[in-house]
Amino acid sequence: MPADAVIASKTGVVKRYTINPEGDIDGLLLADDTLINFPPHLGAQVAATVAPGDSCRATGHATPGGSLRAQQIANAANGRTVVDQPPPADTPRWPKSLRGAGLVKLDASGRVLRVSTAPRGEPDGVLLADGTVVKLTPPVALQFPELLQPGATVAARGYGTRNRYGAALQATSFGAPGKLTSLYGTSID
């Protein structure tokens, strides 16, 4: 946690999980549309502690984008708690050459519910009203200020995961429906 971070807490009912493009749970969306973020290595523990419909309390620090970076998440009904700890040093990791091997081509479109932000507060994607996460790199996101607004309608194509927890993709094309812009100079069509 940054030295100047303000400790904050939020209590609410879990509406849904959010996932990253690799399919790992890395957030909770509460009923009031507050976004609670946490490292993906905690995803399975969080899912075993709170589920959609459960009341939870998250403590951590507020991010420049208005979400909460959780250090602790507790189920309000039974007191079960997950505390952010680094994964064990001997945790196996995919070799760089295999990361992303399980991603599939995905399309997404819909109304922007929230704009997600990188650690310094710059936009890095959107959460659609249906729960789909569309990730962009911050430099790319800055090219679409009119679309990175709650209520805007967007479309994206890229690579990611759709599983029982939701859908997420790293965009390779982004824009308004019917007007996708290739982000990296090549089309994946």
N, C-alpha and C positions, 0 to 999 in steps of 0.2 A: 504494500500500500504506500503511495507517495507520502512523504513527510508532511505535506500541507493538505492532505486529504481530510475532508470533513466526515466524521462518523455519522452515519444515517441508518435509520431502520424503517421498515415498511411492513405492515401487516395487511393481508388480503387473501382472497380466495383464488386459488390457481385455476386459470382458464385453460391453459395448455402449456406443453413443453415447447421450447424452440430447439432446433438442432443446427449444427454446422454442416457444410457441404459433405463432410465425410460421414454424416449420420449420427454423430455423437450429440447427446443432449448437452446443451451449454447455456440454457436459460429457461426461465419461467415467465409466462405472460399472465399477469393477474387480471381479475375481472374488471378493474378500473383502467386497464391497458398499461399499467406500469410494467416495465421490463426489468427482470432481475437476471443479471449475468453471472456466470461462474465458469471456472476452467472445465473443459470437457472431460478431464480425468475424473471429475466428481459426478458426472452424469448418472451413472448407474446407482450410486449412493443416494443422490437426490431423488431419483425415480422410486427407490425403495422406501423413501422417507415421506415424500408428499406426492400426491397424484391430483389430476384435475378434479376440482370439486372440494379439495381439502383447504382448510384455512392454514396459512403459514405466516411466519415472521422471519424476515431476512434482515440481517445486520451487515453493514459493510461501509462502502463510501459511495457518495453520489458522483456520477460521472458528468462531464461537461454536456453530454447529450441528454441528460435527464433520466437515465436509467440508474440502477443500483448495482454496483459490483460487490457481490455478496462474499463475506468472509464466513458467515454462519447462516444456515437455514434450518428452521425448526418447524415441526408439525405442531400447530397450536392445540390440537385435540389430545395427542398422546405424549408430547414433549420430545419425541425422537428428534435428534439434531445431527446435522452434517456440518463439520468445520473444515474450512479450506486448509489442506495440508498438501505439500508437494507430493507427487507420486514417489514411491520408493525408488531409490537409485537403480535397483536391478530390474525395474519394470521394462519388459521387452518393448522395443519400438520398431516400427516398420523401417526398413532401409529407405533412404531417399528415393532410390530408383523404383520402389514399389508403392510409394505413397500416391494415392489417387487411382490406383489400379482398379478399384471397385466402383469408381464413379460412373454414372450413366448420363447420357444426353437428356436434358430436361428443358421443358418450356414452362414459363409461368407468366401469368398476367393477372392484374387486379388492382384494387384500390390500396394505396399506401396507408397503413395504419400508423406506423412509426418509422422514423429514419434512425438507423443504427449508426454508432460512431466508434471510431478508433480511440485508443487511449488518450490522445491529445485533443479529442473533441471533434476532429474532422469527420465528415460523413463517410461511411464505408459500406452502405447498403440500405436496404429497406425490409421491413416486415410488412407483408401484405395482410389484408383483412382476413383472409382464409388461413393465416398462420404460416404461409410460405416465406422463407427467408431468402432474399436475393443479396448476395455479397458482391461488392465492387471494391477495387483498390481505391484508396483515398484520392490519388490524382485523377482517376477516371471519374469518380463520383463528382468531383468539382466541375466536370464538364456538363452536368445535368441539373443545375440549381432549380430549374422550374419543375422538374419531376421528383426531386428529393424533398417533397413536401407532403405532410399528411393530407389525404384526400385526393391527391393526384392519381391518375390511372396510368399504370406502367406495364410494360411487357419485357420479358427477358428470356434469353436462351443461354444455356451453358451446361456445365457438368456438375453433378451433385448426387444426392441421395433422396429417395422417397421411402419412408419406412413407417412403422406403426406410430411413431412419435411425431411425424410431420414430413415436410419437404424443405430442402435447402439446396441452392446451387451457387456456384461461382460463375458469374455472368461472363460470357464471351461476346454477347450482343445485348444491347439495352436501349430502351427508348419508349416512345408512346406506342400503343398497339398499332400494328401495321407500318410503323416507321422505326424499325430496329436499326441501330448503328453498330457495325462491327467494331469491337473495342481494341482488337489487336491486329488489325490489318488483314485477317483471313476469316472466311466464313466457315461455319461448321455445318452448313446445310447439306 
